[in-house]
Amino acid sequence: MKLNKHVMAMNLAAVIAFGAVAGIVAPSVTGEDVVYAAEPVSGGNPVSGGNAAEVDEAFKTAGKEVKAAENDPAAADLKDTKLVSNGDGTATYAAANKEAEKVVIPGSFKDANGNEIKITSIDPKAFEGSKAKSIDASAVALTKLVAKQFAGAKKATSIKINGNQLKAKDISTKFLKGNKKLKKLTVVAKSRQFKKIKSKLQKAAKKTGYKKGTKVKRVSK
């Protein structure tokens, strides 16, 4: 009888150990069932900001906030920012880190599920209350520049954008209005493309309010 109890105890211990990993229902010595929750398997990718299903839902749903995975190279530049899904694999840069004096907006990032998300637009209210002195948005393939696009960044002296996807008709001549300390607007664009949008950019530069005049400069990258 003692031997049988010893064997039963060993079998129960094995079941408990397995149950802790696999998540099963095992009988206890009292005859009641005990449920053991499955533990995560080591080596998996942790999902920050919610479980895998929630991350995918945000990726696919317009208006949902999305986040870069902690181990993504773009995560450092996106720390304390807000990104909103457009529902089509792209996102809008909705709010900058208000304390950052140097802001770099990456062209894309990956969420915790490995979905690659391109940043295609910048909310005109993204820089409200920002302490940014320089803004580099040259990695973002912007298709339009609206009135007061960077107005919240009142301390900005330098802004760099990508002009390769811009059309003159989609550039507001007031997109730099409110940037009264802006000394330089740098535009990444091919020479031929820059000629098409140069006039609009220069008109916008004249409306910053910077007393010495905001300079517009083209660069290849």
C-alpha positions as CSV (number, residue, x, y, z in Angstrom):
1,M,0.0,0.0,0.0
2,K,2.9,2.4,0.9
3,L,4.5,1.6,-2.5
4,N,1.3,2.4,-4.3
5,K,1.0,5.7,-2.6
6,H,4.6,6.5,-3.5
7,V,4.0,5.7,-7.1
8,M,0.8,7.8,-7.1
9,A,2.6,10.7,-5.6
10,M,5.4,10.5,-8.3
11,N,2.8,10.3,-11.1
12,L,0.9,13.3,-9.7
13,A,4.1,15.4,-9.4
14,A,4.8,14.6,-13.1
15,V,1.3,15.7,-14.1
16,I,1.7,18.9,-12.1
17,A,5.0,19.7,-13.8
18,F,3.6,19.0,-17.2
19,G,0.4,20.9,-16.5
20,A,2.2,24.0,-15.5
21,V,3.7,24.2,-19.0
22,A,1.0,22.8,-21.2
23,G,-2.1,24.1,-19.3
24,I,-4.2,21.0,-18.4
25,V,-6.7,19.8,-15.8
26,A,-5.2,17.4,-13.3
27,P,-6.8,15.5,-10.4
28,S,-5.7,16.4,-6.9
29,V,-5.1,14.1,-4.0
30,T,-8.5,15.2,-2.7
31,G,-10.3,14.1,-5.8
32,E,-11.0,17.7,-7.0
33,D,-9.8,18.9,-10.4
34,V,-7.0,21.5,-10.5
35,V,-6.5,23.7,-13.6
36,Y,-2.9,24.7,-14.5
37,A,-2.6,27.7,-16.8
38,A,-0.1,27.4,-19.6
39,E,3.1,29.4,-19.2
40,P,4.6,31.2,-22.2
41,V,7.2,29.2,-24.1
42,S,10.7,30.7,-23.8
43,G,12.1,32.2,-26.9
44,G,8.9,33.8,-28.1
45,N,8.6,37.5,-28.9
46,P,6.9,39.5,-26.2
47,V,4.1,41.8,-27.3
48,S,4.2,45.2,-25.7
49,G,1.0,47.3,-25.4
50,G,-1.4,44.3,-25.7
51,N,-1.6,40.8,-26.9
52,A,-1.0,39.7,-30.5
53,A,-4.6,40.0,-31.5
54,E,-4.9,43.5,-30.2
55,V,-1.7,44.5,-32.0
56,D,-3.1,43.2,-35.3
57,E,-6.4,44.9,-34.7
58,A,-4.7,48.2,-34.3
59,F,-2.6,47.6,-37.4
60,K,-5.8,47.0,-39.5
61,T,-8.1,49.6,-37.9
62,A,-8.0,53.3,-38.9
63,G,-7.8,55.6,-35.8
64,K,-6.2,53.0,-33.5
65,E,-2.9,53.8,-31.9
66,V,0.0,51.7,-33.1
67,K,3.4,51.3,-31.5
68,A,6.9,50.3,-32.6
69,A,8.3,47.1,-31.1
70,E,10.8,47.7,-28.4
71,N,13.6,46.0,-30.4
72,D,12.8,47.9,-33.6
73,P,15.6,50.3,-34.8
74,A,13.0,53.1,-35.1
75,A,11.8,52.7,-31.5
76,A,14.3,55.2,-30.1
77,D,13.2,58.0,-32.4
78,L,9.5,57.2,-31.7
79,K,9.8,57.1,-27.9
80,D,7.0,59.1,-26.2
81,T,5.4,59.9,-29.5
82,K,1.9,58.9,-30.8
83,L,1.2,57.1,-34.0
84,V,-2.2,56.4,-35.4
85,S,-3.1,53.7,-37.9
86,N,-4.6,54.7,-41.2
87,G,-5.9,51.1,-41.6
88,D,-4.0,50.3,-44.7
89,G,-0.6,49.4,-43.4
90,T,0.4,53.1,-43.0
91,A,0.3,55.5,-40.0
92,T,0.1,59.2,-39.2
93,Y,2.6,60.8,-36.9
94,A,0.1,62.2,-34.5
95,A,2.1,63.6,-31.6
96,A,5.8,64.3,-31.1
97,N,7.8,63.9,-27.9
98,K,7.2,67.4,-26.5
99,E,10.5,67.4,-24.5
100,A,12.8,66.4,-27.4
101,E,14.8,69.3,-28.9
102,K,15.9,67.2,-31.9
103,V,13.1,65.3,-33.6
104,V,13.7,62.6,-36.2
105,I,10.7,60.9,-37.8
106,P,11.5,57.5,-39.4
107,G,9.9,56.5,-42.6
108,S,8.6,53.2,-41.2
109,F,8.7,50.9,-38.2
110,K,7.6,47.4,-37.2
111,D,5.1,46.6,-34.5
112,A,5.3,43.8,-31.9
113,N,3.9,41.3,-34.4
114,G,6.4,42.2,-37.1
115,N,4.0,44.2,-39.3
116,E,5.9,46.9,-41.2
117,I,4.1,50.2,-41.0
118,K,5.0,53.2,-43.2
119,I,4.6,56.7,-41.8
120,T,3.0,58.7,-44.6
121,S,1.6,61.8,-43.0
122,I,2.2,64.2,-40.1
123,D,-0.7,65.6,-38.1
124,P,-0.6,69.5,-38.1
125,K,-1.2,69.4,-34.4
126,A,1.7,66.9,-33.8
127,F,4.1,69.6,-32.5
128,E,1.8,71.5,-30.2
129,G,3.8,72.4,-27.1
130,S,7.0,71.0,-28.6
131,K,10.5,72.1,-27.6
132,A,11.9,70.9,-30.9
133,K,14.7,73.1,-32.3
134,S,15.3,70.8,-35.3
135,I,12.9,68.5,-37.1
136,D,14.0,65.9,-39.6
137,A,11.0,64.4,-41.5
138,S,13.0,63.6,-44.6
139,A,12.4,59.9,-44.3
140,V,8.6,60.4,-44.6
141,A,7.3,60.4,-48.2
142,L,4.8,63.3,-47.7
143,T,2.2,63.8,-50.3
144,K,0.8,67.1,-48.9
145,L,1.7,70.0,-46.7
146,V,-1.2,71.7,-45.0
147,A,-1.5,75.1,-43.4
148,K,0.5,75.4,-40.1
149,Q,1.9,71.9,-40.7
150,F,4.7,72.5,-38.1
151,A,3.2,75.5,-36.3
152,G,3.4,74.0,-32.8
153,A,7.2,73.8,-33.0
154,K,7.7,77.5,-32.3
155,K,11.3,77.1,-31.3
156,A,12.3,75.2,-34.5
157,T,15.2,76.8,-36.4
158,S,15.6,73.9,-38.9
159,I,13.1,71.7,-40.7
160,K,14.0,69.0,-43.2
161,I,11.4,67.4,-45.4
162,N,11.2,65.0,-48.4
163,G,9.8,66.7,-51.5
164,N,10.0,63.8,-54.0
165,Q,6.3,62.9,-53.7
166,L,4.9,66.4,-53.4
167,K,3.0,68.2,-56.1
168,A,2.8,72.0,-56.1
169,K,-1.0,71.9,-55.8
170,D,-0.8,70.0,-52.6
171,I,1.5,72.4,-50.9
172,S,-0.1,75.2,-48.8
173,T,1.9,78.5,-48.9
174,K,1.0,78.7,-45.2
175,F,2.5,75.4,-44.2
176,L,5.3,77.1,-42.3
177,K,3.2,79.8,-40.8
178,G,3.9,80.1,-37.0
179,N,7.5,78.9,-37.3
180,K,8.9,82.4,-36.6
181,K,12.4,81.2,-35.6
182,L,12.9,79.0,-38.7
183,K,16.2,79.8,-40.4
184,K,16.3,77.0,-42.9
185,L,14.0,74.7,-44.7
186,T,15.9,71.8,-46.3
187,V,14.2,69.8,-49.0
188,V,15.4,66.3,-50.1
189,A,14.4,66.1,-53.8
190,K,15.7,65.4,-57.2
191,S,16.7,68.5,-59.1
192,R,13.9,68.2,-61.7
193,Q,11.3,67.5,-59.0
194,F,12.5,70.5,-56.9
195,K,12.0,72.9,-59.8
196,K,8.3,71.9,-59.9
197,I,7.7,72.8,-56.2
198,K,10.4,75.4,-55.6
199,S,8.0,78.4,-56.1
200,K,5.5,77.1,-53.6
201,L,8.2,76.4,-51.0
202,Q,9.7,79.8,-51.3
203,K,6.3,81.5,-50.9
204,A,5.8,79.4,-47.8
205,A,9.2,80.4,-46.5
206,K,8.3,84.1,-46.7
207,K,5.4,83.6,-44.4
208,T,7.3,82.2,-41.4
209,G,7.8,85.6,-39.9
210,Y,11.5,85.1,-39.4
211,K,13.0,88.6,-39.7
212,K,16.2,87.6,-41.5
213,G,14.3,85.4,-44.0
214,T,13.9,81.6,-44.0
215,K,16.2,80.0,-46.6
216,V,15.1,77.1,-48.8
217,K,17.8,74.6,-49.7
218,R,17.7,71.5,-51.9
219,V,19.8,68.4,-51.1
220,S,19.9,65.0,-52.8
221,K,19.6,63.0,-49.6
